[in-house]
Amino acid sequence: MRKTVWLVLGALLSTTLISCGKTTGVQFTYADVNPTPILGEGTNPESYDYNSIIVNKIDGLRSDFAMGVDASMILKVEESGGVYYNQAGVEQDVFQIMADQGVNFFRVRIWNNPFDKYGSGYGGGDVNTDRAIEMALRAKAAGMNVMVDLHYSDFWADPDTQTMPRKWATYDAEELVTAVQTFTTEVLSQFKTSGITVDAIQIGNEINGGMMWPLGKIDWADPAPGYDYLSRLLKAGIAGAKAVNSKIYTVIHLANGGSKDEFNDFFTAIEARNVPYDIIGASYYPYYHRSLEALQANLDNVATKFKKPVIIAEMSYGFTTK
């Protein structure tokens, strides 16, 4: 039984690459492809007034502005019988649909091992490296860039949950640093072997309070030791990524994009510890993360102070607030 799936661009990715102050030399390039449409047999008999929901492109953006979608659920949706239709109501490869509408970046999360001992997935798309590559190949074929989001966990990592991967649960502090570097290299090497150049990589996901708890957790009563160790983990991940592709852009990603003080304190701490990252990433969920003006003030501040481009790595907005 097929299910109609409307493409909702949730968890959007965009770069503002703010120009106030001089930022480091990050410049995205995109493949110029014109693929043959991959069409299915299905057609959608329903009709909709798309003019009421179309978002018009903003003029004056940088030529390399990243307009992306975290589409990590695509494979699971299709495995569950979902079908995507283009605006003409014809079944089509969803990555082509997105690319035709201006999406130029595919962001995909990767968990270390999102399956239990019986082989059942935990949910959220069950995205390990193999499944991420399967989707990334389609994204690249449609002309998109790829950003990998390593959670360094077997399931969701966020400010409230940074669970150590089961395989690493018995590691000590030194072993964990080595594991982060090795795992990062292994993941990107698999992409490279599959013919995929990964353009950007997140070293952790929403790591406001650290990562891979308890070892990598920041104790806010005495944060300095936590930042010391977190910086070692970040350096290991960055080194693991650059070992595969010296030109890959590395992203340090925090939640709460409207909090100027939180971002300022965090990036001041890791800059003081010489973490060699390339891009500052932020999540911005308006319902939780304050006003758009607060987001702008935060991004202006970190872009100017730390001379880094900024990227909205996650955002979505409710259809209604009722």
C-alpha positions in Angstrom: 0.0 0.0 0.0 1.5 3.3 -1.1 1.3 6.4 1.0 1.3 9.9 -0.4 4.1 12.0 1.2 4.2 15.7 0.9 7.6 17.1 1.0 7.8 19.3 4.1 11.1 21.1 4.4 11.6 20.7 8.1 15.1 20.8 9.8 16.3 23.3 7.2 20.0 24.1 6.7 21.2 27.5 5.6 24.4 29.5 5.7 24.2 33.2 6.4 28.0 33.6 6.1 27.7 37.0 7.8 30.0 39.6 6.3 30.5 41.9 9.3 34.1 41.5 10.1 36.5 39.3 8.1 35.6 35.6 8.2 37.8 32.6 7.3 37.9 31.5 3.7 34.9 29.1 3.5 33.5 28.9 0.0 31.1 26.2 -1.1 31.1 25.1 -4.7 28.3 23.1 -6.3 28.3 20.5 -9.1 26.6 21.7 -12.4 24.5 18.7 -13.3 21.4 18.2 -15.4 20.3 14.7 -14.5 17.6 12.8 -16.4 14.4 12.9 -14.3 13.9 9.7 -12.4 10.2 9.2 -12.6 8.0 6.5 -11.2 4.6 5.2 -12.3 2.5 6.8 -9.7 0.5 10.0 -10.2 -1.3 12.0 -7.6 -4.9 12.7 -8.4 -5.3 15.5 -5.8 -4.7 19.1 -6.7 -3.4 21.9 -4.5 -2.9 25.7 -4.7 0.8 25.7 -4.5 0.9 29.5 -4.8 -0.3 29.8 -1.2 2.7 27.9 0.2 5.6 28.8 -2.2 8.4 30.6 -0.5 10.1 33.1 -2.9 13.8 33.1 -3.1 15.6 36.0 -1.4 17.6 38.3 -3.6 21.2 39.3 -2.8 22.4 36.0 -1.3 26.0 35.0 -1.7 26.5 32.7 -4.8 27.6 29.9 -2.5 24.7 30.2 0.0 23.7 26.8 1.4 20.0 26.1 1.1 19.8 22.6 2.6 17.5 20.0 4.1 18.1 17.4 6.7 16.5 14.6 4.8 17.8 11.7 7.0 14.3 10.1 7.1 13.9 9.7 3.4 15.0 6.1 3.2 12.8 5.0 6.1 9.8 6.8 4.6 10.3 5.0 1.3 10.8 1.7 3.0 7.5 2.3 4.8 5.7 2.8 1.4 6.0 6.5 1.1 6.0 8.0 -2.4 7.1 11.5 -3.3 5.4 13.5 -6.1 6.6 16.6 -7.9 4.6 19.7 -8.4 3.0 18.2 -11.5 1.7 15.3 -9.5 4.2 12.8 -11.0 6.1 10.4 -8.8 9.8 11.4 -8.8 13.0 10.8 -7.0 12.7 13.1 -4.0 16.3 14.4 -4.2 15.6 15.6 -7.7 12.4 17.3 -6.5 14.4 19.1 -3.8 17.2 20.1 -6.2 14.7 21.4 -8.8 13.4 23.7 -6.1 16.8 25.1 -5.1 18.0 22.8 -2.4 21.8 22.4 -2.8 22.8 20.7 0.4 21.8 17.3 1.9 22.4 17.0 5.6 22.4 13.5 7.0 22.8 12.5 10.7 24.8 9.3 11.5 24.6 7.3 14.6 27.3 4.8 15.6 25.0 1.8 15.9 21.3 2.6 15.9 20.3 -1.1 16.2 19.8 -3.2 19.2 21.3 -6.7 19.6 18.4 -8.2 17.7 18.8 -5.9 14.7 15.8 -3.7 15.4 16.3 0.0 14.8 15.7 2.6 17.5 13.9 4.9 15.1 14.5 8.3 13.6 15.5 6.6 10.3 17.9 4.1 11.8 20.7 6.0 10.0 24.1 4.4 10.2 27.0 5.0 7.8 25.7 2.5 5.1 22.2 4.0 5.1 23.6 7.6 5.0 25.8 6.7 2.0 22.8 5.2 0.2 21.0 8.5 0.4 24.0 10.6 -0.2 24.7 8.9 -3.5 21.2 10.1 -4.7 21.8 13.6 -3.3 25.1 13.9 -5.2 23.5 12.6 -8.4 21.0 15.4 -8.1 23.8 17.9 -7.8 23.7 18.5 -4.0 26.5 18.9 -1.6 26.6 16.6 1.5 27.0 17.5 5.2 27.5 14.7 7.6 26.2 15.1 11.1 28.1 12.8 13.5 26.2 12.5 16.8 28.9 10.2 18.4 26.0 8.3 19.9 23.8 5.3 19.0 20.7 7.6 19.0 19.8 11.3 19.3 22.3 13.6 20.8 21.1 17.0 22.0 21.7 19.4 24.9 19.9 17.1 27.3 21.1 13.8 25.9 24.6 12.9 24.9 24.7 9.2 25.4 28.0 7.3 25.0 27.9 4.7 22.2 27.5 1.2 23.7 30.7 0.0 22.1 32.7 2.8 23.8 31.0 2.5 27.2 34.0 1.0 29.0 36.6 3.3 27.4 38.7 5.6 29.5 39.4 9.2 28.6 42.4 8.5 26.4 40.7 5.6 24.6 37.7 7.7 23.9 39.8 10.4 22.2 41.3 7.8 20.0 37.9 6.3 19.2 36.5 9.6 18.1 39.4 10.2 15.7 39.3 6.6 14.3 35.5 6.5 13.9 35.4 9.9 12.1 38.1 8.7 9.7 36.4 5.4 9.1 33.0 7.0 8.3 34.5 9.5 5.8 36.7 6.8 4.3 33.5 4.8 3.6 32.0 7.8 1.9 35.1 8.3 -0.2 35.3 4.7 -1.2 31.7 5.0 -2.4 32.6 8.0 -4.6 31.2 10.7 -2.4 33.1 13.8 -1.4 31.6 15.1 1.9 31.7 18.8 1.8 31.1 19.6 5.5 30.9 17.6 8.7 29.5 18.3 12.2 31.8 17.2 15.0 28.9 16.4 17.3 25.3 17.5 17.5 24.1 20.3 19.7 27.0 20.0 22.1 26.2 22.9 24.4 26.9 20.8 27.5 29.6 18.6 26.0 29.4 15.2 24.3 29.6 11.5 25.1 28.6 11.8 28.7 29.8 11.3 31.4 33.4 11.6 30.2 32.8 14.5 27.8 30.2 16.4 30.0 30.9 20.0 31.1 30.3 20.6 34.8 28.9 24.1 35.0 30.1 24.4 38.6 33.7 24.1 37.3 33.6 24.2 33.5 37.3 24.6 32.7 38.2 20.9 33.0 35.2 20.0 30.9 36.1 22.4 28.2 39.7 21.1 28.3 38.6 17.5 27.6 35.8 18.5 25.2 38.4 20.4 23.1 40.5 17.3 22.9 37.5 15.3 21.6 36.7 18.0 19.0 40.3 18.2 17.9 40.3 14.4 17.5 37.2 14.5 15.4 38.5 17.3 13.2 41.9 15.5 12.7 40.0 12.4 11.8 38.0 14.3 9.2 41.0 16.2 7.7 42.9 13.0 7.4 40.5 11.8 4.7 39.8 15.2 3.1 42.0 18.2 4.0 39.5 20.5 2.3 36.4 19.4 4.2 34.8 22.1 6.3 34.2 21.2 10.0 31.2 22.6 11.9 30.8 23.0 15.7 27.1 23.0 16.4 25.1 24.3 19.3 21.4 24.4 20.1 19.6 27.6 21.3 20.6 29.8 18.5 19.0 32.9 20.1 21.3 32.9 23.1 24.2 35.3 22.5 25.7 34.7 25.9 25.7 30.9 25.6 27.4 30.9 22.2 29.9 33.6 23.2 31.0 31.7 26.3 31.2 28.4 24.5 33.2 29.6 21.5 35.4 31.8 23.6 36.3 28.6 25.6 37.1 26.4 22.6 39.0 29.2 20.8 41.2 29.6 23.9 42.0 25.9 23.6 42.8 26.3 19.9 40.2 24.0 18.4 40.7 24.4 14.6 37.1 24.4 13.4 35.8 26.1 10.3 32.1 27.0 10.7 29.9 27.9 13.7 26.6 26.0 13.5 23.4 26.8 15.3 20.0 25.3 15.8 17.1 27.7 15.7 13.6 26.5 16.7 11.6 29.8 17.2 9.2 28.2 19.7 12.2 27.4 22.0 15.1 29.7 20.9 13.7 33.2 21.2 13.1 35.8 18.5 14.5 36.1 15.0 16.2 39.3 16.2 17.9 37.4 19.0 19.2 34.9 16.5 20.5 37.7 14.3 22.2 39.4 17.2 23.9 36.1 18.2 25.1 35.3 14.7 26.3 38.8 14.1 28.3 38.6 17.4 30.0 35.2 16.8 30.7 35.9 13.1 32.4 39.2 14.0 34.2 38.1 17.1 35.5 34.7 16.0 35.9 35.5 12.3 33.9 32.4 11.3 31.0 32.0 8.9 27.8 30.7 10.5 25.3 28.1 9.4 21.8 27.4 10.6 22.2 23.7 10.9 18.7 23.0 12.1 15.4 24.8 12.1 11.7 24.3 11.6 8.6 26.3 12.1 5.2 25.1 13.1 2.4 25.2 10.6 0.2 26.7 13.4 0.8 27.8 17.0 -2.7 26.7 18.0 
